[in-house]
Amino acid sequence: MERMSSDGGSSIKRRSLSMSSHRSHHTDNGIDCESVSEAGDIGDRALPSRRFSQSNSFHSENGGGGGGVVSIPQELHTLHPNSSVRPLPHQLSSTPPLSTDARVGSQDSKFEPSKGLPEFLDYVSCTAQLAVFGILGVITRYLLQKLFGPGVANVTSNHTILYLDLPSNMIGSFLMGWFGVVYKKDISNVSEHLAVAITTGYLGSLTTFSGWNQKMLELSASGHWVISSLGFLIGLALVAVSIAFGIETAKGFRLLLNRQNITKPENGTFMINFKVDSYRRQLTIMMIFLVILGVLWGVSGALVKAKFKRGGSAAELWFACMVGPIGVWIRWFLARLNGHGLGKDGLRFKWIPFGTLIANVSAACAMAALSTIKNAVNTRNCDTVVAGIQFGVMGCLSTVSTFAAEFNAMRKSSDPWRAYAYAAITICVSFSFGILIYCVPYWTKGFDIDT
């Protein structure tokens, strides 16, 4: 009898250990998927006011107001420097209780009341900074097109694999390695809005996936299928190398700073005392950026009015600056989907950054549709408006820098195949829809365009 009891106890113990190991592996895999898919952007979930609001809601729903505490896995606190992912019920129930240091209402500063702006003003401040940096990204992309294009350096063109937006995509990906990967935490320590504005606003608008996809569509429509295919492969390789080079050079620069004792030795962050964390400072920054945005829109509107009748690239640029922030805002809101999978439990295909994927695919499809309209109408005013929307809204809605950051994170994860699957899904879906939207009308209607 004792032997049976002992064997039964051992069996239960082994089964318990096996189940515990399975739950641990499942949780670790989910955390890895989530952190990888959030490598580029998490949208408005990064806002301090929204994080505090969600944590308060989660606390109250689980008995926080009545004196009870709910254990939260410590790993879920460290998914991402700016992560605010709310733990799912199954993740809480499958994780053993932790110490009070990892509980809601404890000394974790992430759940302390915010000292900054209320949620509405927090949104206003962040969207204003996104708009300003987005306009600067549009202008920079335009200047790089002119600098490397046929008019000056004659490196890029519409007729070769080296498409016009390739330099901006490479430079933006390189800078993403610096400011979106290595130094993002340092920038966030000063201002989380600034970190979002630089990565999502400036670098996201400096790079464009829709422009890249459209040039390959135009080459395919003209019968240059080999060049189009090579354009995707070489473009992806150059972007991947650019962000990897940016990360390595940024790490080297940080190492140099560590030797000069400019950074904190324990975490390598800059020793900066100034932080935009008070209500007054955040309100001041918000007002400054609202004024800057008003000036940029006013100047752009005046220049569009002066140059619209004559058309040309200058009119298209300033019209793009007026409408570009719309694309930035949409992409930023879509980024909240990154880190969330499919299904009721949100666990299926959690490793896919659906926010970035939807932004790039939808922008590529809209770009192809606008090109078809432009070819069909073929008037100067229509060309100016359509080109401005393409360069501004679609150029800012799609992004290569964030895509590159996600691709790089997946490539370095425990499942590197996901990086290439994600890239293939993005490119194949965008190109396939583009064939139907742009190339089929081009072939059937016989549009005469200069590609």
N, C-alpha and C positions, 0 to 999 in steps of 0.2 A: 504493500500500500504506500509505504514511504517512498519506494522507488518510483512508483507511478507518479506520485506527487512531484518528486524531484524532476523526473523526465518531462512531465507536463509543464513545470515551472521553467525549465531550461528552454523548452520549445517556445513557450510564450515569450520568454526573454529574447530568444533569437529572432522571432517574428517581429517583436517590438523594435529591436535594433534595426532590422531590415527596413521596416516601415519608416523609422526615423531617418535612416540614411536616404531613402527614396524621397522623403519630403525635403530633406536638406538639399539634395541634388536638384530637385524641381525648383526650389526657391532660388538657389544660386543661379540656375539657368535662366529663370525669369528675370532676375536682377541684371544678369549680363545682357540679355536681350533688350531690356528697358534702357539701360545706361548707354548701350551702343546706338539705339535708335534715337536717343536724345542728344547725341554728340554734337549736333549742329545747333538746334534751337528747340525750345519748349514753349514758345509763344507767351501768352499773358499769364501762364502759370508761374513765370519767373517774377512777377510783380510782388513786392513785399506785402502790400495790402491784401492781395488775393491769397497769398500763402497763409497769412494770419487768419483771414476769414475762413478758409477751408479747414485749418487746424482747429479753430474754435468750434466750427460746425461738427467736425469729427469727434471732438472732445465731448460736446454736449450730447450727441447721439449715442455715445457709449457710456453715459453715466458720469461724465466728468463733473457736471454741476452738482451731483449728489454725493460727492466725496469719493466715488469710485475711480479707479485708474485703469487704463487699457494699455497693455504692453504692445509696443511697436518694435519690430525688428530693427536693430541698429543699422543693418545693411541698407534699409530703405531710407535712412537719413543721409547716406553718402553715395547715392546713385550718381549724382551730378552736382557740380559746384552750385548750381542754381535750381536744383530739382525740387519740385513741389508735388511729386506724385503721391496721391492719396493711397494708402495701403488698402488692398482688397480684403474682404472678410476672410477668404480662405487662407490668405497669407498670415493673418493674425492668428487664426485658429490652429494653423499647422506649425506654429513656431512656439517653442517653449518660452515661458516668462523670463524676462530679463531683469536686471537690477533696476532700481528706481531711477537711475541716471538716464534710462532709455524710455521713460514713460511720459505720457502726456501730462502736462502740468508740472513737470520736474524742472530742473535747472537748465534744460536745453534752451538756448537762446532763440531757437527758431520758432518757439511757440510763445515768446514773450510779446506783449502788446507793442504794436508798431508806434514809433515816435514820429513818423513822417506824415505824408499826406493821406487823407481818406481815399477810399477806393476810386471814386469818380475822378478826383483830381490826379490821382496816380496814373489812371488811364490817359488823361489829357496830357500830362507831362511826358509820358512814354511815347504816345503817338506823335506828339510835336517833335520830339527828338528823332524818332524814326523818319518822319517826313523830311526834316532838314538834312539828315545824313543820307537819306535816299536820293534827294535832289543832287547832293554833292557826288553821289555815286554815278548818277546819270551823266553829269557833266564830265566826270573823269573818264567814263566809258567812251563818250563822244570824242574827247581829246585823244585818247589812245587809238581810236579808230583812225582819226586824221593823221596821227603821228606815224603809225606803222602801215597805213594804207597807201594806195597808189600815188597820192599827192605828194608825200614826203619820203618816207623810207622805202616804200614800195615792197614791203615784206608780205603783207596780206592783201587779199583781193576776194572778189566774189566768184572767181573762176578756178580756184585751187583748193587744195586741202587746208591750206592756211587761211581760214575764213577771217572775216574782219574782227570778230569779237574774241579771237583766240588770245591775243595779248592781254586783254582785260580779264579773261577767265583764268589765265595763268598767274597774273600778278595778284588778282583777288584771292586765288587759292593759296598762293604763297603767304600773303598777309593774314589769311585765316589761320594758317599754322602758327603765326605769331600771336595775334590778338584774339583768336577764337579758340585756341587750344592751350598754348603754353602760358600766355599772360592774361587769359580771361579772368582768372580768379583775382589777380592783382587789380585789374580794372574794376571788377565788381566790388572790391573792398573800398574803392573810392565812391563809385556810383553804379548800382546795378542797371539803371537806365542807360548809362553811358556804354556799358558792356553790350547791351542789347542793340543800342543805336549803331555802334561800330560794326558789329558782326551781322545782325539782321538788316539794319538800315543801309550802311555804307557798302560793306563787302557783298551783301546780297544783291544790291542794286548795281554795283560795279560789274558783277558777273551776270551772265544770262544764259540759261539753257534754251529758251525758246528761239533766240537768235541763232544759236548753234544748230538746232534742229531744222530751222527754216532754210538755212543755207544748204544743208545736206539734201533737203527736199527739192530745192531748186536745181541742184546738180542732178538729182535723180530724174526730175521731170525732163531735163535736157538729154537724158540718156547716159549720163556719167555715173553709172551704178557703182563701179569699182572705186572711183574717187570718193563717192559719197560714203561707202562702207569704210574705206581707209580713213576718211575724215572723222568718223565716230571713234574708231579704234585709236588713231594717233591722238585725237583730242583728249580722250579719256586717259591715255597714258601720260600725256604732258601735264594734265591737271593733277593726276595722282603723284607724279614726280614733284610738281610744284609745291603741293601742300606738305609732302614729306620733307622736301628741302627747307621749307619754311619752319617746320617743327624742329628740325635738327639745328638749324642756325640759331633759332630762338633759344634752344636749350644750351647751345654753346655760349651765347651772350649771357644767359643767366649764370652759367658756371663762372664766367669772367667776373660778373658782378658779385658772386659769392666770395671769390678770392679777394675782391676789393672791399668786402664787408659792407656792401650797399644793401644787401637783402638780409632778411632774418634767417639765420642758419637753420632754425628748426623746420621751417616750411618753404623757404626760398622766396617768399613774397617780399615785395618792396616795403621798406620802412617808411610809409607815408602816413602822416598824422591826420591829414585832411580827409574827411569823409562826408559825403552829402547824405546825412542820416537824420537831420532835424527838420521839423516842419518849415522853419524859416528858410533854410538853405534850399530845400526842395522846391518851395514856392518861388524863390528867387530864380532858380534854374528854369523852372517851368515858364515863368514870365519872359525870361531872356530868349528862350527857344521859340516861344510864340511870336515874339517880335521879329526874330530872325526869319521865321517861316513866313510871316506877313510880308517882310521886305522881299524875300526871294520870290514869292508868288506875285507881288506887285511888279517887280522888275521883269519877271518872265512874261506876265500879261501885257505889259507895255511893249516889250520887244516883239511878242507875237502879233500884236496889233499893227506894229510898224512894218513887219516883214511878211505878214501872211499873204498879202496880195501878190507878192513876187515869188512866194514859195521858196523852195530850196532847203538845204540842210539846216541853216540857221533857224528858220521858222519852225522846222520840225523839232529841233533841239529844245527851244523855249516852250513849245507846246508840250513836249514830253516832260519838261520840268514841272509844268502845271499839274499834269495828271499822274505823274510817276508815283507820288505818295499813295495813291489808291492801291497800286499793286503791292507796295510795301506793307500796308495795313492788312490787306487780305492774306498775304503770305504769313504775316505775324500771327493772325488769328488762327489760320489753318495749322500752324506749328503746334498748337495745343494737342493735336492728334498724335504727335510723335510720342512714342512710348506706350501707346494704347493699341492693343490688337483688336481682332474681330471676335464676334460672338458675345453672348450675354456676360460671360466672365472676363472678356477682354484679353484672353490669353492666346488666341490663335494668331499666328504671324505677328507676334508682338515685336519681333526684331525689325520689321519694316517701318520706316518713318513715313507713315501715311500722309502726314501733313505736307512734308516736302514733296512726296511723290505726286499728290493731287495738285499741288501748286505748279510743278514743272509740266505735268501732262496737260492740265487745263490751259496753261499759258501757251504751250506749243500748239495745241489745237486751235485756240483763239487766234494765234499768230498766223496759222495757215489759212483760217477763214478770212481774216482781214486782208491777207495777200490776194486771195481769190476775188474779194470785193474790189480791191484796188485795181486789179487787172481788168475786171469787168467794167467798172465806171470810167477809169482812165481820164480823170480831169485833174487839173493842178490843185484845186482846193481839196478835192477828195484825197489826193496823194499826200498832201500836207497833214491833214487830219489823221488819216490812217497810219502814216509813217510815225507821227507823233505818239499815237496810242500804242503802236507796236514797240517803239523805242522806250516809251515811258512806262505805261501800265504793264505790258507783257514782259518787257525787259526787267522790271522790278518785281513782278509776280514770280517769275522763274529765277532760279539761282543755281550757280555752279559751285560757289564757295561752300555753302552749307552741304550740298550734295557731296563735295569732295571730303569734307570733314566726316560725314557719316560713312562714306566709302572707306576712308582711312581707318576709322574706328572699327568697322566690321572686319577689315582685312587683318587687324591686329588682335581680334577677339579669338575665342576658342573655336569658332566656326568661320574661318576666313572665306569659305565658299559663298557665304551670304553676301559679301561685298560685290562679287561678280554677278550673283543672281539679282541683287538690287539694281545694279547698273544696267543689266540686260533688260529687266522689267521696265525701267524708266525709258530707256532708249527705244526698245522695240514697240512698246505701247504708243509712245509719242509719234514715232515714225509711221507706224501702221495707220493710226488715225489721220496723220498728215497726208498719207497717200490718198485716202478717201476724200479728204477735205480739199486738198490743193492739187495734187497731181492728176486725179481723174478729171476734174473740170479743165485743167490745163491741156490734157490730151484731147478731150472731146471738143472743147471750144477753140482750141488752137490759139491761145493767147501768145502775143509776141512780146516777150520781156527780155531784158538784158540780164542774164545770169552769169 
